[in-house]
Amino acid sequence: MRNKELRKYFFEKKFFFFVFLIFFFVSCQKNKELESVHIQRFEQALFSANKSKDIDKYLFSIEEQYAPMFATSLKNTEYLNVVKEFIKDKEMNNAYNIVKTQYPDLKKLEEELSIALYEIKQIKQDSIKPKIYTLMIGPAEYSQAFQNRILVYPEFSAISLDIYSIEKLSNHPYYKTIPQYMYSALGKENIASHYVNTYLKEITFRDTPLQSLNPEATLLDCIIEEGKYLYATQIILPEKSLNYILDYTKEQMQWVEKNEANIWSYIIENQLLYNKDRTKYLHLIAPGPSTKNIANSPARIGNYIGYKIVYSYMEENSITIDSLFHTYDSQLILQQSKYKPKKQ
């Protein structure tokens, strides 16, 4: 091999090796930033007390590790007795066995949340990684159970695995009050998107005023707001199918996609878009088995339109997700989205 060819050969080899080193370094840095999530199984630790000869001693031994999951100190005798009744209850043990079968491990969820928390940090650098626990919420009025199925605070977050096992618990006496229409939004595949959505509302954009709490909010305000969270959740979880982000079955997803133009026409023709009377448009954004007055429809079809408007807005405008959430003028977002659904 001549000197010129030899130099070229070694240059190419060294260049390849240099590129490999860069790739390796960047990959390591990204993996380091991911800080893999470890979910602590509080329900497993709690019900393991039944195997102990001294339940009180066992509960005190896990109190420090799972402190956020206990309502108060176990030194409170009355509260300690409540906890013991909960873990000794026959029906709760039956429910726990079902949950244990449904979730033998949480590896996939841990991977999803590791990626999600990394992506959230790219949106806002001061994002935090709270400790994550799983638990069982147990007997509760269904709306309260549904509302509290995922809790996110700066210090910790909690996921109620019994609520996300509802199809298997549908005949259980403690869970029978949860309406069947909610089942499609309470499966394994819904946990990550619900966690991200809650995290964005409670942590990332906690200082953003919620239009859903504003009595003067129009339908447009409400659906644009929800559209922002749906859009951001989809960006953070790109591998997750859109129907899971929207809490729809595949059939419901097909329906809203096929009828998008009809939904929009219904809103415009009934002069609902800028209406401030929530009683007039609540049926378009409220949970339920379907949308009132619209045959064969799923619920929350207004939120789907909000998502589509926000999606169009982000396609038309080169802005960050952080800027999106700090654009409060819903009319401006609609105008600049150039949203105009086509009839199929």
C-alpha positions as CSV (number, residue, x, y, z in Angstrom):
1,M,0.0,0.0,0.0
2,R,1.5,3.3,-1.0
3,N,2.1,6.1,1.6
4,K,-0.8,8.3,0.2
5,E,-3.2,5.3,0.3
6,L,-1.9,4.3,3.7
7,R,-2.5,7.8,5.1
8,K,-6.0,7.8,3.6
9,Y,-6.7,4.4,5.1
10,F,-5.7,5.3,8.6
11,F,-7.5,8.7,8.3
12,E,-10.7,6.9,7.4
13,K,-10.3,4.4,10.2
14,K,-9.4,7.1,12.7
15,F,-12.3,9.2,11.5
16,F,-14.7,6.3,11.9
17,F,-13.4,5.6,15.3
18,F,-13.7,9.3,16.3
19,V,-17.3,9.4,15.1
20,F,-18.0,6.2,17.0
21,L,-16.5,7.8,20.2
22,I,-18.8,10.8,19.7
23,F,-21.8,8.6,19.2
24,F,-20.9,6.5,22.3
25,F,-20.3,9.6,24.4
26,V,-23.6,11.2,23.4
27,S,-25.4,8.0,24.0
28,C,-23.9,7.7,27.4
29,Q,-24.8,11.2,28.2
30,K,-28.4,10.7,27.1
31,N,-28.7,7.5,29.1
32,K,-27.2,9.3,32.1
33,E,-29.8,12.1,31.7
34,L,-32.6,9.5,31.4
35,E,-32.0,8.5,35.0
36,S,-34.0,5.3,34.7
37,V,-37.2,5.4,36.7
38,H,-37.7,2.8,39.5
39,I,-41.3,2.5,40.6
40,Q,-41.7,1.4,44.3
41,R,-44.5,-1.2,44.7
42,F,-46.2,0.0,47.9
43,E,-49.2,-2.4,47.5
44,Q,-46.8,-5.3,47.4
45,A,-45.0,-4.2,50.5
46,L,-48.3,-3.5,52.3
47,F,-50.0,-6.8,51.7
48,S,-46.8,-8.7,52.5
49,A,-47.6,-7.8,56.1
50,N,-50.1,-10.7,56.0
51,K,-47.1,-13.1,55.9
52,S,-45.5,-11.6,59.0
53,K,-46.0,-13.0,62.5
54,D,-45.8,-9.5,63.9
55,I,-47.8,-7.2,61.6
56,D,-47.3,-4.1,63.7
57,K,-43.5,-4.6,63.7
58,Y,-43.5,-5.2,60.0
59,L,-45.5,-2.1,59.2
60,F,-43.2,0.0,61.3
61,S,-40.3,-1.4,59.4
62,I,-41.6,-0.2,56.0
63,E,-43.0,3.1,57.2
64,E,-39.9,5.2,56.5
65,Q,-39.4,3.8,53.0
66,Y,-43.1,4.4,52.0
67,A,-43.7,7.4,54.2
68,P,-45.6,9.4,51.5
69,M,-48.1,6.6,51.1
70,F,-49.2,6.7,54.7
71,A,-51.8,9.4,55.7
72,T,-50.2,10.0,59.0
73,S,-47.7,8.3,61.4
74,L,-48.3,4.7,62.3
75,K,-47.7,5.7,65.9
76,N,-51.3,6.9,65.7
77,T,-53.0,3.8,67.0
78,E,-56.3,4.5,65.4
79,Y,-54.7,5.0,62.0
80,L,-52.5,1.9,62.5
81,N,-55.7,-0.2,63.1
82,V,-57.3,1.2,59.9
83,V,-54.2,0.2,57.9
84,K,-54.3,-3.3,59.4
85,E,-58.1,-3.7,58.7
86,F,-57.3,-2.7,55.1
87,I,-54.6,-5.3,54.5
88,K,-56.6,-8.1,56.4
89,D,-59.8,-7.5,54.5
90,K,-60.7,-10.6,52.5
91,E,-62.1,-8.6,49.5
92,M,-59.1,-6.3,49.4
93,N,-56.8,-9.4,49.3
94,N,-58.8,-10.8,46.5
95,A,-58.4,-7.5,44.6
96,Y,-54.7,-7.5,45.4
97,N,-54.2,-11.0,43.9
98,I,-55.9,-9.8,40.7
99,V,-53.7,-6.7,40.5
100,K,-50.6,-8.8,41.2
101,T,-51.5,-11.1,38.3
102,Q,-52.1,-8.0,36.0
103,Y,-48.9,-6.4,37.0
104,P,-46.2,-9.0,37.8
105,D,-43.6,-6.3,36.9
106,L,-43.6,-2.7,35.7
107,K,-40.6,-2.8,33.4
108,K,-42.5,-1.4,30.4
109,L,-44.0,1.4,32.4
110,E,-40.7,2.3,34.0
111,E,-39.1,2.5,30.5
112,E,-42.0,4.7,29.2
113,L,-41.8,7.1,32.2
114,S,-38.0,7.3,32.0
115,I,-38.2,8.5,28.4
116,A,-41.2,10.7,29.2
117,L,-39.5,12.5,32.1
118,Y,-36.4,13.0,29.9
119,E,-38.5,14.6,27.2
120,I,-40.4,16.8,29.7
121,K,-37.0,18.0,30.9
122,Q,-36.2,19.1,27.3
123,I,-39.4,21.3,27.5
124,K,-38.5,22.7,30.8
125,Q,-35.1,22.3,32.3
126,D,-36.3,22.8,35.9
127,S,-38.5,19.7,35.8
128,I,-38.1,17.3,38.7
129,K,-38.2,13.5,39.0
130,P,-40.4,12.7,41.9
131,K,-40.4,9.3,43.6
132,I,-43.1,7.1,42.0
133,Y,-45.1,4.6,44.0
134,T,-47.9,2.2,43.1
135,L,-50.8,1.5,45.4
136,M,-54.4,0.3,45.7
137,I,-57.0,2.9,46.3
138,G,-59.6,0.4,47.5
139,P,-63.2,1.1,48.2
140,A,-64.1,4.6,47.0
141,E,-66.9,6.5,45.2
142,Y,-66.1,6.0,41.5
143,S,-65.6,9.7,40.5
144,Q,-63.2,10.2,43.4
145,A,-61.3,7.0,42.6
146,F,-61.1,8.1,38.9
147,Q,-59.9,11.6,39.8
148,N,-57.3,10.4,42.2
149,R,-56.0,7.4,40.1
150,I,-52.8,9.3,39.5
151,L,-51.4,11.9,41.9
152,V,-48.3,13.9,41.1
153,Y,-46.6,16.2,43.6
154,P,-43.1,17.7,43.6
155,E,-42.0,15.2,46.3
156,F,-43.7,12.0,45.1
157,S,-46.3,10.6,42.7
158,A,-48.7,7.6,43.0
159,I,-50.4,5.3,40.6
160,S,-53.5,3.3,41.7
161,L,-53.0,-0.1,40.0
162,D,-56.4,-1.4,41.0
163,I,-58.2,1.3,39.1
164,Y,-56.0,0.4,36.1
165,S,-57.2,-3.2,36.5
166,I,-60.8,-2.4,36.4
167,E,-61.9,-4.8,33.6
168,K,-60.6,-7.7,35.8
169,L,-62.2,-6.2,38.9
170,S,-65.6,-5.3,37.3
171,N,-67.5,-7.8,39.4
172,H,-65.6,-7.0,42.6
173,P,-67.9,-5.5,45.3
174,Y,-65.5,-2.6,45.9
175,Y,-65.3,-1.6,42.2
176,K,-68.7,-2.3,40.7
177,T,-69.8,1.3,40.8
178,I,-67.2,2.4,38.2
179,P,-69.2,2.8,34.9
180,Q,-68.3,0.5,32.1
181,Y,-67.8,3.4,29.7
182,M,-64.7,4.2,31.7
183,Y,-63.0,0.8,31.2
184,S,-61.5,1.7,27.8
185,A,-59.5,4.5,29.5
186,L,-58.3,2.4,32.5
187,G,-56.0,-0.2,31.0
188,K,-52.2,-0.7,31.2
189,E,-51.6,1.3,28.0
190,N,-53.3,4.4,29.5
191,I,-51.1,4.8,32.5
192,A,-48.1,6.5,30.9
193,S,-50.2,9.1,29.0
194,H,-52.3,9.8,32.1
195,Y,-49.2,10.2,34.2
196,V,-47.6,12.6,31.6
197,N,-50.9,14.6,31.3
198,T,-51.1,15.0,35.1
199,Y,-47.4,15.8,35.4
200,L,-47.7,18.6,32.9
201,K,-50.7,20.1,34.7
202,E,-49.3,19.7,38.2
203,I,-45.6,20.3,37.7
204,T,-44.4,21.6,34.3
205,F,-47.2,24.2,33.7
206,R,-48.6,24.5,37.2
207,D,-48.5,28.3,37.0
208,T,-50.6,28.3,33.8
209,P,-54.1,29.3,34.6
210,L,-56.7,26.6,33.9
211,Q,-59.5,27.7,31.6
212,S,-61.6,24.7,32.9
213,L,-61.7,26.6,36.2
214,N,-62.6,30.0,34.6
215,P,-66.4,30.6,34.7
216,E,-66.0,33.0,31.8
217,A,-64.2,30.5,29.5
218,T,-65.7,29.8,26.1
219,L,-65.9,26.3,24.5
220,L,-62.9,27.4,22.4
221,D,-60.9,28.3,25.5
222,C,-61.6,24.9,27.0
223,I,-60.9,22.7,24.0
224,I,-57.7,24.6,23.1
225,E,-56.5,24.2,26.6
226,E,-57.2,20.4,26.6
227,G,-55.8,20.2,23.1
228,K,-52.5,21.6,24.3
229,Y,-52.1,18.9,27.0
230,L,-53.1,16.2,24.5
231,Y,-50.6,17.5,21.9
232,A,-47.8,17.8,24.4
233,T,-48.5,14.3,25.8
234,Q,-48.3,12.9,22.2
235,I,-45.0,14.6,21.6
236,I,-43.6,13.3,24.9
237,L,-44.9,9.7,24.2
238,P,-44.4,9.4,20.4
239,E,-44.6,5.6,20.4
240,K,-48.0,5.7,22.1
241,S,-51.0,5.3,19.7
242,L,-53.2,8.5,19.6
243,N,-56.3,6.6,20.7
244,Y,-54.6,6.0,24.1
245,I,-53.6,9.6,24.4
246,L,-57.3,10.6,23.8
247,D,-58.7,7.7,25.9
248,Y,-60.6,6.2,23.0
249,T,-60.9,2.7,21.7
250,K,-59.7,2.1,18.1
251,E,-63.4,2.2,17.0
252,Q,-64.0,5.5,18.7
253,M,-60.8,6.9,17.2
254,Q,-62.0,5.9,13.8
255,W,-65.4,7.6,14.4
256,V,-63.9,11.0,15.4
257,E,-61.5,10.9,12.5
258,K,-64.2,10.1,10.0
259,N,-66.6,12.7,11.5
260,E,-64.2,15.5,12.3
261,A,-65.8,17.9,9.8
262,N,-69.3,17.1,11.0
263,I,-68.3,17.8,14.6
264,W,-66.8,21.1,13.6
265,S,-70.0,22.0,11.6
266,Y,-72.2,21.1,14.6
267,I,-70.2,23.4,16.9
268,I,-70.3,26.3,14.4
269,E,-73.9,25.9,13.4
270,N,-75.1,25.8,17.0
271,Q,-73.0,28.9,17.8
272,L,-71.2,27.0,20.6
273,L,-67.5,28.0,19.8
274,Y,-67.6,31.3,21.7
275,N,-70.4,30.5,24.1
276,K,-69.6,31.1,27.7
277,D,-72.6,29.2,29.1
278,R,-70.9,25.9,30.1
279,T,-74.3,24.2,30.4
280,K,-74.7,24.6,26.7
281,Y,-71.4,23.0,25.6
282,L,-70.5,20.7,28.5
283,H,-71.8,17.7,26.6
284,L,-68.9,18.2,24.2
285,I,-66.1,18.0,26.7
286,A,-67.5,15.9,29.6
287,P,-66.7,12.2,30.2
288,G,-69.5,9.8,29.5
289,P,-70.6,6.9,27.4
290,S,-71.3,9.2,24.4
291,T,-71.9,12.8,23.4
292,K,-75.5,14.0,23.9
293,N,-77.4,14.8,20.7
294,I,-74.8,13.2,18.4
295,A,-75.7,9.6,17.4
296,N,-73.0,6.9,17.8
297,S,-70.4,9.3,19.0
298,P,-67.9,8.8,21.8
299,A,-67.6,11.4,24.6
300,R,-65.3,14.4,24.7
301,I,-65.4,15.0,20.9
302,G,-64.8,18.7,21.6
303,N,-61.5,17.9,23.1
304,Y,-60.6,16.0,19.9
305,I,-61.3,19.1,17.9
306,G,-59.1,21.1,20.4
307,Y,-56.3,18.7,19.8
308,K,-56.6,19.0,16.0
309,I,-56.6,22.8,16.2
310,V,-53.5,22.8,18.3
311,Y,-51.8,20.2,16.1
312,S,-52.5,22.4,13.0
313,Y,-51.3,25.5,14.9
314,M,-48.0,23.8,15.7
315,E,-47.6,22.6,12.1
316,E,-48.1,26.2,10.9
317,N,-45.9,27.9,13.5
318,S,-42.3,27.1,14.5
319,I,-42.7,27.5,18.3
320,T,-41.8,25.4,21.3
321,I,-44.2,23.6,23.5
322,D,-43.3,26.0,26.3
323,S,-44.3,28.9,24.1
324,L,-47.5,27.1,23.1
325,F,-48.6,26.9,26.8
326,H,-47.8,30.6,27.3
327,T,-50.0,31.6,24.4
328,Y,-53.2,32.3,26.2
329,D,-55.2,33.7,23.3
330,S,-57.3,30.8,22.0
331,Q,-58.7,32.9,19.2
332,L,-55.2,33.7,18.0
333,I,-54.3,30.0,18.1
334,L,-57.4,29.2,16.0
335,Q,-56.7,31.9,13.4
336,Q,-53.0,31.0,13.1
337,S,-53.8,27.3,12.9
338,K,-55.6,27.7,9.6
339,Y,-57.8,24.8,10.9
340,K,-60.3,23.7,8.3
341,P,-61.4,20.1,8.4
342,K,-62.3,18.4,5.1
343,K,-65.4,16.3,4.7
344,Q,-64.6,12.7,4.0
